Amino acid sequence: MTWRDHLPYVRGKLLRDEPLAAFTWFRVGGAADALFIPADADDLANFLKAVDPAVPVTVLGVGSNVIVRDGGVEGVVIRLAGRAFAGITVDGQTVTAGAGALDAMVAKASAKAGIAGLEFLAGIPGTIGGALTMNAGCYGAETKDVLVSARGLTRTGQRVDYAVADFGYTYRHSEAPADILWVEAVFEGQADEPDAVMARIEAITARRETTQPIREKTGGSTFKNPPGHSSWKLVDDAGWRGRLHAVTGGGAMFSDLHSNFMINPGEATAADIEGLGDTVRADVLAKTGVQLDWEIRRIGRRAD
């Protein structure tokens, strides 16, 4: 008998040994010991209160900025999917969004309501929960610039409320406890003409189309920008743009279009992708003395 034989009753979906590759943009990785897709926030809170506190819990959003390792993920993987976590409401210049809402959809809903300031979210291929966790941003704006507050759950299912100041945000980093499961966020923008806001969103979308490999199996930006440097240029200058690197599978590479975006060109394994990143980090450090830090999350167990 193990903890998986004593999982609590849920109203959502609770699946054992569920493959996770299909839930990630890289399309690689092993299975979760258990995958929980809660029906709503109450279902999630009740599950967290009831499940053995020693069981690891990992949140997986839309899978756009993560490598799930080939050996799968220990414990319970929680995916906030469906209407209960994707709602977006507007009140004046305030936008409230569920943690499972796509960043781009929040940007578009804001534009439709004539709210400016959230346009940058259209350039982030993830969910609001991920944006809260890492202070996601692009094109000169970050989550902290528009966030008012957020609601989450602790590992034991207790509600917590954070004002933006409580996060202690810096570049791609939050001081909030890593085990908080964010459920909802409140943002504030400024009034503007809907057509003008949408035009700026369309410009961001067009820029992404021409400069990023968004049609590929990718994970978004691989490395954070070190102070005074651009990660893409460090990778490019080290000779890694478009160079195939294999560890256990068909190989991964940094995109010809944008050399801070790793791609799975076909049959890569998670070991190929993570191995490429680590190899490039070591190479850049040796050649330049600059340390590249991962922006992509790596979760789970390496395969034997």
C-alpha positions as CSV (number, residue, x, y, z in Angstrom):
1,M,0.0,0.0,0.0
2,T,1.2,3.5,-0.9
3,W,-0.1,7.0,-0.7
4,R,-1.7,6.5,-4.1
5,D,-4.0,3.9,-2.5
6,H,-5.3,6.6,-0.1
7,L,-6.0,9.5,-2.3
8,P,-9.0,11.6,-1.2
9,Y,-12.3,11.9,-3.1
10,V,-12.4,14.7,-5.6
11,R,-15.0,16.1,-8.0
12,G,-12.5,16.7,-10.7
13,K,-10.2,14.2,-12.5
14,L,-7.6,12.2,-10.6
15,L,-5.5,10.0,-12.8
16,R,-2.6,7.6,-11.9
17,D,0.5,7.2,-14.0
18,E,-0.7,9.8,-16.5
19,P,1.8,10.7,-19.3
20,L,2.6,14.4,-19.3
21,A,4.3,14.9,-22.7
22,A,1.0,15.9,-24.3
23,F,0.5,18.7,-21.7
24,T,3.8,20.4,-22.5
25,W,4.9,22.5,-25.5
26,F,8.1,20.4,-25.9
27,R,6.0,17.3,-26.1
28,V,8.5,15.3,-24.0
29,G,8.7,13.8,-20.6
30,G,7.4,10.9,-18.5
31,A,4.3,10.3,-16.4
32,A,3.0,11.8,-13.2
33,D,2.6,9.4,-10.3
34,A,-0.8,11.1,-10.1
35,L,-2.4,13.9,-12.1
36,F,-5.2,16.0,-10.5
37,I,-7.4,18.3,-12.5
38,P,-9.6,20.0,-9.9
39,A,-13.2,21.0,-10.7
40,D,-12.8,24.4,-9.0
41,A,-10.8,26.1,-6.2
42,D,-12.9,24.4,-3.4
43,D,-12.1,21.0,-4.9
44,L,-8.4,21.9,-5.0
45,A,-8.4,23.2,-1.4
46,N,-10.2,20.1,-0.1
47,F,-7.8,17.8,-1.9
48,L,-4.7,19.7,-0.5
49,K,-6.2,19.5,3.1
50,A,-6.8,15.7,2.8
51,V,-3.8,14.4,0.9
52,D,-0.7,13.2,2.9
53,P,1.4,16.3,3.5
54,A,4.5,14.3,2.7
55,V,3.4,13.8,-0.9
56,P,5.1,16.2,-3.3
57,V,2.8,18.6,-5.2
58,T,3.8,20.2,-8.5
59,V,1.7,22.7,-10.5
60,L,1.7,22.4,-14.3
61,G,0.1,25.3,-16.2
62,V,-0.2,25.2,-20.0
63,G,3.2,23.6,-20.1
64,S,4.8,26.4,-22.2
65,N,7.9,27.1,-20.1
66,V,8.8,23.7,-18.6
67,I,10.8,20.5,-19.2
68,V,9.2,17.4,-17.8
69,R,12.0,14.9,-17.3
70,D,11.9,11.5,-18.9
71,G,11.5,9.6,-15.6
72,G,8.2,11.3,-14.8
73,V,7.2,13.4,-11.8
74,E,7.0,12.2,-8.2
75,G,3.8,12.8,-6.3
76,V,0.8,14.7,-7.5
77,V,0.9,17.0,-10.5
78,I,-1.9,19.6,-10.4
79,R,-3.2,21.1,-13.6
80,L,-5.6,24.1,-13.4
81,A,-7.7,23.6,-16.5
82,G,-11.3,24.4,-17.5
83,R,-13.6,27.3,-16.9
84,A,-13.3,27.4,-13.1
85,F,-9.7,28.6,-13.4
86,A,-9.8,30.5,-16.7
87,G,-12.4,33.1,-15.9
88,I,-11.7,36.8,-16.8
89,T,-13.9,39.6,-15.4
90,V,-13.6,43.4,-15.7
91,D,-14.7,46.2,-13.4
92,G,-13.7,49.7,-14.4
93,Q,-9.9,49.5,-15.0
94,T,-9.6,46.4,-12.9
95,V,-9.2,42.9,-14.4
96,T,-9.6,39.7,-12.4
97,A,-8.3,36.5,-14.0
98,G,-8.1,32.9,-12.9
99,A,-4.6,31.3,-12.6
100,G,-5.4,29.0,-15.6
101,A,-6.3,31.9,-17.9
102,L,-4.0,32.3,-20.8
103,D,-2.0,35.5,-20.6
104,A,-2.9,36.4,-24.2
105,M,-6.6,36.0,-23.4
106,V,-6.3,38.4,-20.5
107,A,-4.6,40.9,-22.7
108,K,-7.4,40.7,-25.3
109,A,-10.1,40.9,-22.7
110,S,-8.5,44.0,-21.3
111,A,-8.3,45.6,-24.8
112,K,-12.0,44.8,-25.5
113,A,-12.8,46.6,-22.2
114,G,-10.6,49.6,-23.1
115,I,-7.9,48.9,-20.6
116,A,-4.3,49.7,-21.4
117,G,-1.2,48.4,-19.7
118,L,-1.7,44.7,-20.0
119,E,-0.8,44.4,-23.7
120,F,2.6,42.8,-22.9
121,L,0.8,39.7,-21.7
122,A,0.0,38.9,-25.4
123,G,3.7,38.2,-25.8
124,I,3.9,35.6,-23.0
125,P,3.0,32.0,-24.0
126,G,1.7,30.9,-20.6
127,T,-1.0,31.3,-17.9
128,I,-1.6,33.8,-15.2
129,G,-0.4,31.4,-12.5
130,G,3.0,31.1,-14.2
131,A,3.2,34.9,-14.6
132,L,2.6,35.3,-10.9
133,T,5.2,32.8,-10.0
134,M,8.1,34.2,-12.1
135,N,7.1,37.9,-12.6
136,A,6.8,37.1,-16.3
137,G,7.3,39.9,-18.8
138,C,8.4,41.0,-22.2
139,Y,9.0,44.1,-24.3
140,G,9.8,46.3,-21.3
141,A,6.9,45.4,-19.0
142,E,6.5,42.8,-16.2
143,T,3.7,41.3,-14.2
144,K,4.6,43.5,-11.1
145,D,3.8,46.6,-13.1
146,V,0.1,45.8,-13.3
147,L,-0.6,43.3,-10.5
148,V,-2.7,44.5,-7.6
149,S,-3.1,41.3,-5.6
150,A,-3.4,37.5,-5.9
151,R,-5.2,34.7,-4.1
152,G,-3.7,31.3,-3.5
153,L,-3.7,28.1,-1.5
154,T,-0.9,26.8,0.7
155,R,0.2,23.2,0.4
156,T,-2.3,22.4,3.2
157,G,-5.2,24.0,1.5
158,Q,-5.3,27.3,3.5
159,R,-6.2,30.5,1.6
160,V,-3.6,33.2,1.4
161,D,-3.9,36.7,-0.1
162,Y,-0.9,38.6,-1.4
163,A,-0.7,42.3,-2.4
164,V,1.9,43.0,-5.1
165,A,4.3,44.3,-2.5
166,D,4.2,41.0,-0.7
167,F,5.8,39.1,-3.7
168,G,9.1,40.9,-3.4
169,Y,9.4,40.8,-7.2
170,T,12.7,41.2,-9.0
171,Y,13.6,40.2,-12.6
172,R,11.9,36.8,-13.2
173,H,11.8,36.1,-9.5
174,S,9.3,36.2,-6.6
175,E,10.0,35.9,-2.9
176,A,6.6,34.3,-2.3
177,P,6.8,30.7,-1.0
178,A,7.3,28.3,-3.9
179,D,4.6,25.9,-2.7
180,I,1.7,28.4,-2.9
181,L,-0.8,27.4,-5.6
182,W,-2.1,30.6,-7.1
183,V,-5.8,30.6,-7.9
184,E,-6.7,34.1,-9.1
185,A,-5.1,37.5,-9.7
186,V,-6.3,41.1,-9.9
187,F,-4.6,43.6,-12.3
188,E,-5.2,47.3,-12.9
189,G,-4.6,49.3,-16.1
190,Q,-5.5,52.6,-17.5
191,A,-8.5,53.7,-19.7
192,D,-7.8,53.8,-23.4
193,E,-9.6,53.3,-26.7
194,P,-10.2,49.6,-27.3
195,D,-9.0,49.9,-30.9
196,A,-5.7,51.5,-29.8
197,V,-5.0,48.8,-27.2
198,M,-5.8,46.0,-29.7
199,A,-3.5,47.6,-32.3
200,R,-0.6,47.4,-29.8
201,I,-1.5,43.8,-29.1
202,E,-1.5,43.0,-32.8
203,A,1.9,44.6,-33.1
204,I,3.3,42.4,-30.3
205,T,1.7,39.3,-31.9
206,A,3.2,40.2,-35.3
207,R,6.6,40.8,-33.7
208,R,6.5,37.4,-32.1
209,E,5.5,35.7,-35.3
210,T,8.6,37.1,-37.1
211,T,11.2,36.7,-34.4
212,Q,10.2,33.6,-32.3
213,P,9.7,30.0,-33.3
214,I,6.1,29.9,-32.0
215,R,5.1,27.2,-34.5
216,E,7.7,24.8,-33.2
217,K,7.8,22.5,-30.2
218,T,9.5,25.0,-27.9
219,G,9.6,26.2,-24.3
220,G,9.9,30.0,-24.8
221,S,12.9,31.8,-23.5
222,T,15.5,29.3,-22.2
223,F,17.7,31.6,-20.1
224,K,17.2,34.8,-18.2
225,N,19.2,37.8,-19.5
226,P,22.3,38.2,-17.3
227,P,23.0,41.8,-16.1
228,G,24.4,43.7,-19.1
229,H,24.0,40.9,-21.6
230,S,21.4,39.3,-23.9
231,S,21.1,35.6,-23.6
232,W,20.4,35.1,-27.3
233,K,23.6,36.8,-28.2
234,L,25.7,34.8,-25.8
235,V,24.3,31.6,-27.2
236,D,24.7,32.8,-30.8
237,D,28.3,34.0,-30.3
238,A,29.2,30.6,-28.7
239,G,28.1,28.9,-32.0
240,W,24.9,27.1,-30.8
241,R,22.3,28.6,-33.1
242,G,20.8,25.7,-35.1
243,R,23.3,23.1,-33.8
244,L,21.8,19.7,-33.0
245,H,22.6,18.2,-29.7
246,A,21.6,14.6,-28.7
247,V,21.9,12.8,-25.4
248,T,19.4,9.9,-25.5
249,G,17.1,10.7,-28.4
250,G,16.9,12.5,-31.8
251,G,18.4,15.7,-30.4
252,A,17.4,19.3,-29.6
253,M,18.7,22.6,-30.8
254,F,18.5,26.4,-30.4
255,S,16.2,27.9,-33.0
256,D,17.7,29.4,-36.2
257,L,15.1,32.2,-35.7
258,H,15.8,33.0,-32.1
259,S,18.9,31.6,-30.3
260,N,17.4,31.8,-26.8
261,F,14.6,29.4,-27.8
262,M,15.3,25.7,-27.7
263,I,13.2,23.5,-29.9
264,N,12.4,19.8,-30.3
265,P,12.8,19.4,-34.0
266,G,11.2,15.9,-34.0
267,E,12.3,13.1,-31.7
268,A,14.1,14.8,-28.9
269,T,13.9,13.5,-25.3
270,A,13.7,15.6,-22.2
271,A,17.4,14.6,-21.6
272,D,18.3,16.0,-25.0
273,I,16.7,19.3,-24.3
274,E,17.9,19.8,-20.7
275,G,21.3,18.4,-21.8
276,L,21.6,21.0,-24.5
277,G,20.8,23.8,-22.1
278,D,23.4,22.6,-19.5
279,T,26.0,22.1,-22.2
280,V,25.5,25.6,-23.6
281,R,25.6,27.1,-20.1
282,A,28.9,25.5,-19.4
283,D,30.3,26.5,-22.9
284,V,29.2,30.2,-22.5
285,L,30.7,30.3,-19.0
286,A,34.0,28.9,-20.2
287,K,34.2,31.3,-23.2
288,T,32.9,34.5,-21.6
289,G,32.8,34.1,-17.8
290,V,29.1,34.9,-17.9
291,Q,26.7,32.6,-16.0
292,L,23.4,31.8,-17.8
293,D,20.6,31.0,-15.5
294,W,17.6,28.8,-16.5
295,E,14.3,30.6,-17.1
296,I,12.6,27.3,-18.1
297,R,11.5,25.1,-15.2
298,R,12.8,21.6,-15.1
299,I,10.7,19.1,-13.1
300,G,10.7,15.4,-12.3
301,R,13.1,12.6,-12.3
302,R,15.8,11.8,-14.8
303,A,15.4,8.5,-16.6
304,D,17.8,5.7,-15.4
